[in-house]
Amino acid sequence: MYFIVAGIFNIIAPLIANIPDHGWHTWAGFITLVLGPALLGNWTGKIIHMPEFRLIGIFIGIDLFFRGVAFAVFGLTLRAN
């Protein structure tokens, strides 16, 4: 449920706040939103054959990676302006 709520928030918030280069934040939110139903539906466990706790850790790592890229691009955009 966390991934779904965080994904929706990460898609809507940059658009409302009108931050520069909001595409990266929207992309990170979309990735997070896709990971939510994948974990809740448990279809990844059937394909990958991993324990759910390991999948949660991998999904959180993917989420943090894309958020880090989004914030790095945001910081570089602010620095350039």
C-alpha positions as a Markdown table, in Angstrom:
| # | Residue | x | y | z |
|---|---|---|---|---|
| 1 | Met | 0.0 | 0.0 | 0.0 |
| 2 | Tyr | 2.9 | 2.3 | 0.7 |
| 3 | Phe | 4.1 | 2.1 | -2.9 |
| 4 | Ile | 0.7 | 3.0 | -4.3 |
| 5 | Val | 0.2 | 6.1 | -2.0 |
| 6 | Ala | 3.8 | 7.3 | -2.4 |
| 7 | Gly | 3.6 | 6.8 | -6.2 |
| 8 | Ile | 0.4 | 8.9 | -6.5 |
| 9 | Phe | 1.9 | 11.6 | -4.3 |
| 10 | Asn | 5.2 | 11.6 | -6.3 |
| 11 | Ile | 3.2 | 12.0 | -9.5 |
| 12 | Ile | 0.9 | 14.8 | -8.3 |
| 13 | Ala | 3.1 | 16.9 | -6.0 |
| 14 | Pro | 5.7 | 18.0 | -8.5 |
| 15 | Leu | 3.0 | 19.1 | -10.9 |
| 16 | Ile | 1.2 | 21.1 | -8.3 |
| 17 | Ala | 4.4 | 22.6 | -6.8 |
| 18 | Asn | 5.6 | 23.6 | -10.4 |
| 19 | Ile | 9.2 | 22.6 | -9.7 |
| 20 | Pro | 11.7 | 22.8 | -12.5 |
| 21 | Asp | 12.4 | 19.5 | -14.4 |
| 22 | His | 9.4 | 17.8 | -12.8 |
| 23 | Gly | 9.5 | 15.0 | -15.3 |
| 24 | Trp | 12.1 | 13.1 | -13.3 |
| 25 | His | 10.0 | 13.3 | -10.2 |
| 26 | Thr | 6.9 | 12.2 | -12.1 |
| 27 | Trp | 8.9 | 9.3 | -13.6 |
| 28 | Ala | 10.1 | 8.2 | -10.1 |
| 29 | Gly | 6.4 | 8.4 | -8.9 |
| 30 | Phe | 5.3 | 6.2 | -11.9 |
| 31 | Ile | 8.0 | 3.6 | -11.1 |
| 32 | Thr | 6.9 | 3.6 | -7.4 |
| 33 | Leu | 3.2 | 3.3 | -8.5 |
| 34 | Val | 4.0 | 0.3 | -10.7 |
| 35 | Leu | 5.8 | -1.5 | -7.8 |
| 36 | Gly | 2.8 | -1.2 | -5.5 |
| 37 | Pro | 0.4 | -3.5 | -7.4 |
| 38 | Ala | 3.3 | -5.8 | -8.3 |
| 39 | Leu | 3.9 | -6.4 | -4.6 |
| 40 | Leu | 0.3 | -6.6 | -3.6 |
| 41 | Gly | -0.7 | -8.9 | -6.4 |
| 42 | Asn | 2.3 | -11.2 | -5.6 |
| 43 | Trp | 2.8 | -11.9 | -9.3 |
| 44 | Thr | 6.5 | -11.1 | -8.9 |
| 45 | Gly | 6.9 | -13.9 | -6.3 |
| 46 | Lys | 5.6 | -16.4 | -8.8 |
| 47 | Ile | 8.0 | -15.2 | -11.6 |
| 48 | Ile | 11.1 | -14.6 | -9.6 |
| 49 | His | 10.7 | -17.2 | -6.8 |
| 50 | Met | 12.0 | -15.0 | -3.9 |
| 51 | Pro | 10.7 | -14.5 | -0.4 |
| 52 | Glu | 8.4 | -11.5 | -0.1 |
| 53 | Phe | 10.7 | -9.7 | 2.4 |
| 54 | Arg | 13.5 | -9.8 | -0.1 |
| 55 | Leu | 11.2 | -8.4 | -2.8 |
| 56 | Ile | 10.2 | -5.6 | -0.5 |
| 57 | Gly | 13.9 | -4.7 | 0.0 |
| 58 | Ile | 14.6 | -4.8 | -3.7 |
| 59 | Phe | 11.5 | -2.6 | -4.4 |
| 60 | Ile | 12.5 | -0.1 | -1.8 |
| 61 | Gly | 16.0 | 0.0 | -3.3 |
| 62 | Ile | 14.6 | 0.6 | -6.8 |
| 63 | Asp | 12.4 | 3.4 | -5.3 |
| 64 | Leu | 15.2 | 5.0 | -3.5 |
| 65 | Phe | 17.4 | 4.9 | -6.7 |
| 66 | Phe | 14.9 | 6.7 | -8.8 |
| 67 | Arg | 14.1 | 9.2 | -6.1 |
| 68 | Gly | 17.8 | 9.9 | -5.8 |
| 69 | Val | 18.2 | 10.4 | -9.5 |
| 70 | Ala | 15.2 | 12.8 | -9.5 |
| 71 | Phe | 16.6 | 14.8 | -6.6 |
| 72 | Ala | 20.1 | 14.9 | -8.2 |
| 73 | Val | 18.6 | 16.3 | -11.5 |
| 74 | Phe | 16.5 | 18.8 | -9.4 |
| 75 | Gly | 19.7 | 20.0 | -7.6 |
| 76 | Leu | 21.6 | 20.3 | -10.8 |
| 77 | Thr | 18.8 | 22.3 | -12.4 |
| 78 | Leu | 18.6 | 24.7 | -9.5 |
| 79 | Arg | 22.4 | 25.1 | -9.6 |
| 80 | Ala | 22.3 | 25.9 | -13.3 |
| 81 | Asn | 19.7 | 28.5 | -12.8 |
